[in-house]
Amino acid sequence: MTAKIIDGRKIAEIIKKEASNELEKLYTKYNIKANITTIKIGNNPSSDLYLKLRDKACKEIGILSNHLEFSDDVTEREIIRSIKKLNSDERIHGILLQFPIPDHISANKLFKTIDSNKDIEGLNPYNIGKTLIGDNSIIPCTPLAVLKILEYEKEKIEGKNIVIINHSNIVGKPLAILLLNRNATTSICHIFTKNLKDYTIKADILITAIGIPNMITKDFVKEGSFIIDVGISKNKNGITGDVDFNSVKDKINKITPVPGGVGPITVACSIKNMIQTYRNLLELKNY
Ligand SMILES: NC(=O)c1ccc[n+]([C@@H]2O[C@H](COP(=O)([O-])OP(=O)(O)OC[C@H]3O[C@@H](n4cnc5c(N)ncnc54)[C@H](OP(=O)(O)O)[C@@H]3O)[C@@H](O)[C@H]2O)c1
């Protein structure tokens, strides 16, 4: 039997609808428009694509979205100064740092500077600490997108063998913690993992975020498993995920496609988080 292909756009629409209802309630109560700022450093075509998609989603539901753009050679100090200004600007409810950022700038320092109440990505150390202890007020957007997929597919997490190929701070590490907090047996694999297949072949749920097109073939996957493909690689025909769909499709049960899988849900989750920061600010000030 061929695998079920999950419709990420449909799940994204449901999340955006819920976010829109929440936004409407808050606007009716406080009569202040939600207003967020994205910091973009350098010229990266994939950043531009994400920005475009997010701006479109913000416009659709009525969030004001603006950008602060810097050239590649901007200093870390200058970015930190700008973040501090945004932190103290009462008109701004959320701050988003667009990845990738140049190597001479420390992402950790920037996330540490962003006010935890305005931290749309949920990557400030305070928010990451809250995620670690299971107090999930703002969950990083891509890990949240993966949780939403499992939720909408009514997939049981408890007791499952879940393997994540990725150990970045924005994807693999927070996702592993979130799944562990839901009683999965979670393994994190990365470039230094010896015999990767020994892990992936046992995964009831395999989450891959490598960025190497079609690397995951049928010899990596367990019969009847659920594969969530987070990877994005650009090529002349558009974008491709980590999984070779034709190779795995008759062996597995469910899969998220690329494009149209995790990507749109991640955008919807960032809208959800924007509304969380907007609520934080409004309730904090008790307007
Ligand atoms: N769909 C979405 O919404 C979304 C959101 C975020 C990211 N992404 C995509 O997800 C991918 C990862 O993003 P990222 O920012 O987390 O990048 P990253 O830090 O480069 O993550 C890649 C991960 O894959 C591991 N890896 C690389 N080659 C490997 C191999 N041959 N075997 C095993 N592990 C290997 C890396 O290990 P090392 O660190 O040890 O090298 C790292 O943990 C990219 O394709 C990105 O475009 C998609």
PDBQT file of the ligand as one rigid body, heavy atoms in Angstrom, charges set to zero:
ROOT
HETATM    1  N1  LIG A 301      10.463  23.152   6.721  1.00  0.00    +0.000 N 
HETATM    2  C1  LIG A 301      10.804  24.131   7.547  1.00  0.00    +0.000 C 
HETATM    3  O1  LIG A 301       9.976  24.896   7.982  1.00  0.00    +0.000 OA
HETATM    4  C2  LIG A 301      12.228  24.260   7.979  1.00  0.00    +0.000 A 
HETATM    5  C3  LIG A 301      12.567  25.039   9.086  1.00  0.00    +0.000 A 
HETATM    6  C4  LIG A 301      13.920  25.065   9.496  1.00  0.00    +0.000 A 
HETATM    7  C5  LIG A 301      14.875  24.348   8.767  1.00  0.00    +0.000 A 
HETATM    8  N2  LIG A 301      14.471  23.650   7.671  1.00  0.00    +0.000 N 
HETATM    9  C6  LIG A 301      15.430  22.852   6.874  1.00  0.00    +0.000 C 
HETATM   10  O2  LIG A 301      15.912  21.804   7.726  1.00  0.00    +0.000 OA
HETATM   11  C7  LIG A 301      17.270  21.529   7.402  1.00  0.00    +0.000 C 
HETATM   12  C8  LIG A 301      18.103  21.731   8.659  1.00  0.00    +0.000 C 
HETATM   13  O3  LIG A 301      18.071  23.081   9.064  1.00  0.00    +0.000 OA
HETATM   14  P1  LIG A 301      19.003  23.633  10.244  1.00  0.00    +0.000 P 
HETATM   15  O4  LIG A 301      18.874  25.105  10.262  1.00  0.00    +0.000 OA
HETATM   16  O5  LIG A 301      18.735  22.873  11.497  1.00  0.00    +0.000 OA
HETATM   17  O6  LIG A 301      20.437  23.294   9.604  1.00  0.00    +0.000 OA
HETATM   18  P2  LIG A 301      21.708  22.574  10.167  1.00  0.00    +0.000 P 
HETATM   19  O7  LIG A 301      22.070  23.149  11.472  1.00  0.00    +0.000 OA
HETATM   20  O8  LIG A 301      22.700  22.565   9.052  1.00  0.00    +0.000 OA
HETATM   21  O9  LIG A 301      21.187  21.085  10.410  1.00  0.00    +0.000 OA
HETATM   22  C9  LIG A 301      21.503  19.981   9.631  1.00  0.00    +0.000 C 
HETATM   23  C10 LIG A 301      21.605  18.780  10.569  1.00  0.00    +0.000 C 
HETATM   24  O10 LIG A 301      21.803  17.603   9.814  1.00  0.00    +0.000 OA
HETATM   25  C11 LIG A 301      22.977  16.948  10.303  1.00  0.00    +0.000 C 
HETATM   26  N3  LIG A 301      23.602  16.272   9.163  1.00  0.00    +0.000 N 
HETATM   27  C12 LIG A 301      24.145  16.831   8.068  1.00  0.00    +0.000 A 
HETATM   28  N4  LIG A 301      24.597  15.859   7.220  1.00  0.00    +0.000 NA
HETATM   29  C13 LIG A 301      24.332  14.689   7.833  1.00  0.00    +0.000 A 
HETATM   30  C14 LIG A 301      24.571  13.331   7.482  1.00  0.00    +0.000 A 
HETATM   31  N5  LIG A 301      25.172  12.996   6.345  1.00  0.00    +0.000 N 
HETATM   32  N6  LIG A 301      24.187  12.373   8.360  1.00  0.00    +0.000 NA
HETATM   33  C15 LIG A 301      23.581  12.689   9.523  1.00  0.00    +0.000 A 
HETATM   34  N7  LIG A 301      23.324  13.958   9.903  1.00  0.00    +0.000 NA
HETATM   35  C16 LIG A 301      23.703  14.944   9.068  1.00  0.00    +0.000 A 
HETATM   36  C17 LIG A 301      23.837  18.040  10.867  1.00  0.00    +0.000 C 
HETATM   37  O11 LIG A 301      24.756  17.529  11.790  1.00  0.00    +0.000 OA
HETATM   38  P3  LIG A 301      26.046  18.482  12.191  1.00  0.00    +0.000 P 
HETATM   39  O12 LIG A 301      25.483  19.714  12.825  1.00  0.00    +0.000 OA
HETATM   40  O13 LIG A 301      26.813  17.625  13.130  1.00  0.00    +0.000 OA
HETATM   41  O14 LIG A 301      26.753  18.787  10.893  1.00  0.00    +0.000 OA
HETATM   42  C18 LIG A 301      22.771  18.918  11.538  1.00  0.00    +0.000 C 
HETATM   43  O15 LIG A 301      22.406  18.431  12.809  1.00  0.00    +0.000 OA
HETATM   44  C19 LIG A 301      17.628  22.458   6.236  1.00  0.00    +0.000 C 
HETATM   45  O16 LIG A 301      17.388  21.780   5.031  1.00  0.00    +0.000 OA
HETATM   46  C20 LIG A 301      16.635  23.609   6.397  1.00  0.00    +0.000 C 
HETATM   47  O17 LIG A 301      16.385  24.265   5.173  1.00  0.00    +0.000 OA
HETATM   48  C21 LIG A 301      13.195  23.578   7.265  1.00  0.00    +0.000 A 
ENDROOT
TORSDOF 0
